[in-house]
């Protein structure tokens, strides 16, 4: 399931995309998706096996310079509050991440070795006030991007939970 090359192999990507409902966790857009490493690979890549583990990934639209993936690269501190990046010492299987459609979730390692996602009760989330403020900042940035480029919200018609 994991890759020594520090990239997500096809199975890991499939698990990440399925956990996100085949949509960007930020805006709800269905295509094109990329896998964002929550713990950065670092300059020149990393040999840590956990870097290629599905729990280290979230599905985002765009690339490292465009879409929600680009937003994460330009706003690393806010992205960390949303759980789309991990801070030093954070465990990818424990740290919650925010998903536009389903709210706060976290990865869970199953007994059979596979991973799944679980809903997270907001009472269990540290720094919730700061994290909720990051969500509002992200939503404003998304609205500005949509207004700038025209068109409808990519998540139009999707039910959003907080």
Secondary structure, DSSP 8 states (H G I E B T S, - for coil): ---TTSS--HHHHHHHHHHTTTS-TTT---SSEEEEESS---TT----GGGGSGGGEEEEES-SSSHHHHHHHH-HHHHHHTTSS--TT--TTTS-EEETTTEEEEEEE-TTS-EEEEE--GGG-TTHHHHHHHHHHHHHHHHHHHHHH-S--TTTT-----
